[in-house]
Amino acid sequence: MAIITKITTQQKNQDRFNIFMDYGKGKGEEFAFSVDSDVLIKFNLKKGMELDDFSFMEIQYQDDIRKAYNKAIHYLSRRMRSEKEIKEYLTSKEIDEPVINEIIHKLSAQKYINDEEYALAYARTQANTTDKGPTIIKMELKEKGINEGTIMLALEEYPLEQQIEKATKISEKFYEKNAKESLKIQKQKLENLLLRKGYPYDVIHIAVNETSVNNESDEDMEAIRFQGEKAARKYSKSSGFEFQQKMKQALYRKGFPMELIESYLAEFEKS
């Protein structure tokens, strides 16, 4: 049986206390352990109190829980977290699984963590502040440990109309930056871009085709002129039929329709 001989407040952390004990082996007073203020109060620790091995282990376990709880609260103070994120964070701090389970239970009871609320807020924020499509958001929520049912509920925060609006804005900017490409190539590249951003095929089809309606005539002709001038410089040493064939092949590979290529070459011949 060991006896508490002194309790002092830590200098750097006023919420923690150092416990000194006499183990009765002739060594006198020794530092034994430190505890959080809540643990000190819970076990009513005071000078002269005797502690057996079981009591000591229970105090240490409760203090481990308290320290882990404080870490979790600090982690949560930055932003909302999913249950999986909390577990992974505490595991990275080398906290034992039984302690982590106690923390998760306590935080859930206090409503500090709620995966459904987290998923709803996450989906809403991503939909309103980024250009991510629903597929990417779904994947991110899955990585954060959110179950399928909750994910589908959360994605209701990102309605189809909003998806189309965002995909259309991306398409408009893309067409502006890639006006010197053929419409066919532009569409292929844009479809791949929107797929990477996580938009479903039905949304991509609407955004790509509706946005391209205004680009089909003048801008496609402008694009083929740009590409045609580059090809003409490349094949400048050729002439006649050979030049025509090389130009047609080069422009066709760039995605221009043959009808437009013929129109351009006719224009080129006259220039």
Backbone hydrogen bonds, N-H to C=O, Kabsch-Sander energy under -0.5 kcal/mol:
donor,donor_aa,acceptor,acceptor_aa,energy
2,A,51,L,-1.9
3,I,22,D,-2.0
4,I,49,M,-2.8
5,T,20,F,-2.7
6,K,20,F,-1.4
8,T,18,N,-2.1
10,Q,13,N,-0.6
10,Q,16,R,-2.5
16,R,13,N,-1.8
17,F,35,V,-2.9
18,N,8,T,-3.0
19,I,33,F,-3.4
20,F,6,K,-2.9
20,F,18,N,-0.5
21,M,30,E,-3.1
22,D,3,I,-2.5
23,Y,21,M,-0.6
23,Y,28,G,-0.6
30,E,21,M,-2.5
32,A,19,I,-3.2
33,F,19,I,-1.3
35,V,17,F,-2.3
37,S,15,D,-2.0
40,L,36,D,-2.3
41,I,37,S,-2.2
42,K,38,D,-2.6
43,F,39,V,-2.2
44,N,41,I,-0.8
45,L,40,L,-2.0
48,G,4,I,-3.5
49,M,46,K,-1.8
51,L,2,A,-2.8
56,F,52,D,-2.3
57,M,53,D,-2.3
58,E,54,F,-2.4
59,I,55,S,-2.5
60,Q,56,F,-2.3
61,Y,57,M,-2.3
62,Q,58,E,-2.4
63,D,59,I,-2.2
64,D,60,Q,-2.3
65,I,61,Y,-2.0
66,R,62,Q,-2.1
67,K,63,D,-2.6
68,A,64,D,-2.4
69,Y,65,I,-2.6
70,N,66,R,-2.2
71,K,67,K,-1.9
72,A,68,A,-2.4
73,I,69,Y,-2.5
74,H,70,N,-2.1
75,Y,71,K,-2.3
76,L,72,A,-2.4
77,S,73,I,-1.4
78,R,75,Y,-0.8
79,R,75,Y,-0.6
84,K,144,K,-0.6
86,I,82,S,-2.0
87,K,83,E,-2.4
88,E,84,K,-2.7
89,Y,85,E,-2.3
90,L,86,I,-2.6
91,T,87,K,-2.4
92,S,88,E,-2.0
93,K,89,Y,-0.8
93,K,90,L,-0.5
94,E,91,T,-2.0
95,I,90,L,-1.7
100,I,96,D,-2.2
101,N,97,E,-2.7
102,E,98,P,-1.6
103,I,99,V,-2.2
104,I,100,I,-2.7
105,H,101,N,-2.2
106,K,102,E,-2.3
107,L,103,I,-3.0
108,S,104,I,-2.3
109,A,105,H,-2.2
110,Q,106,K,-1.8
111,K,108,S,-1.2
112,Y,107,L,-2.7
113,I,107,L,-1.0
118,Y,114,N,-2.7
119,A,115,D,-2.5
120,L,116,E,-2.3
121,A,117,E,-2.4
122,Y,118,Y,-2.7
123,A,119,A,-2.6
124,R,120,L,-2.2
125,T,121,A,-2.4
126,Q,122,Y,-2.7
127,A,123,A,-2.3
128,N,124,R,-1.8
129,T,125,T,-2.1
130,T,126,Q,-1.6
133,G,197,K,-4.1
135,T,198,G,-2.8
137,I,133,G,-1.7
138,K,134,P,-2.6
139,M,135,T,-2.1
140,E,136,I,-2.5
141,L,137,I,-2.4
142,K,138,K,-2.0
143,E,139,M,-2.0
144,K,140,E,-1.1
145,G,142,K,-1.7
146,I,141,L,-2.2
151,I,147,N,-2.2
152,M,148,E,-2.4
153,L,149,G,-1.7
154,A,150,T,-2.4
155,L,151,I,-2.3
156,E,153,L,-1.1
157,E,154,A,-2.1
158,Y,155,L,-1.7
163,Q,159,P,-1.9
164,I,160,L,-2.6
165,E,161,E,-2.1
166,K,162,Q,-2.4
167,A,163,Q,-2.7
168,T,164,I,-2.4
169,K,165,E,-1.8
170,I,166,K,-2.2
171,S,167,A,-2.1
172,E,168,T,-2.6
173,K,169,K,-2.0
174,F,170,I,-2.3
175,Y,171,S,-2.8
176,E,172,E,-1.8
177,K,173,K,-1.9
178,N,174,F,-1.5
179,A,176,E,-0.7
181,E,178,N,-1.9
182,S,254,K,-0.6
186,Q,182,S,-2.8
187,K,183,L,-2.6
188,Q,184,K,-2.0
189,K,185,I,-2.6
190,L,186,Q,-2.8
191,E,187,K,-2.8
192,N,188,Q,-2.0
193,L,189,K,-2.2
194,L,190,L,-2.7
195,L,191,E,-2.1
196,R,192,N,-2.3
197,K,193,L,-1.6
198,G,195,L,-1.3
199,Y,194,L,-2.3
204,I,200,P,-2.3
205,H,201,Y,-2.7
206,I,202,D,-1.7
207,A,203,V,-2.7
208,V,204,I,-3.0
209,N,205,H,-2.0
210,E,206,I,-2.3
211,T,207,A,-1.7
212,S,208,V,-1.4
213,V,209,N,-0.7
213,V,210,E,-0.6
214,N,211,T,-0.6
215,N,212,S,-1.8
216,E,212,S,-0.6
216,E,213,V,-0.8
220,D,215,N,-0.7
221,M,217,S,-2.1
222,E,218,D,-2.2
223,A,219,E,-2.2
224,I,220,D,-2.2
225,R,221,M,-1.7
226,F,222,E,-1.8
227,Q,223,A,-2.6
228,G,224,I,-2.6
229,E,225,R,-2.3
230,K,226,F,-1.4
231,A,227,Q,-2.2
232,A,228,G,-2.9
233,R,229,E,-1.8
234,K,230,K,-1.6
235,Y,231,A,-2.2
236,S,233,R,-0.9
238,S,235,Y,-1.9
242,E,239,S,-0.9
243,F,239,S,-1.0
244,Q,240,G,-2.1
245,Q,241,F,-2.6
246,K,242,E,-2.3
247,M,243,F,-2.4
248,K,244,Q,-2.4
249,Q,245,Q,-2.5
250,A,246,K,-2.3
251,L,247,M,-2.6
252,Y,248,K,-2.4
253,R,249,Q,-2.2
254,K,250,A,-0.9
255,G,252,Y,-1.8
256,F,251,L,-1.9
261,I,257,P,-2.0
262,E,258,M,-2.7
263,S,259,E,-1.8
264,Y,260,L,-2.5
265,L,261,I,-2.8
266,A,262,E,-2.0
267,E,263,S,-2.0
268,F,264,Y,-2.9
269,E,265,L,-2.2
270,K,266,A,-1.2
271,S,267,E,-1.1
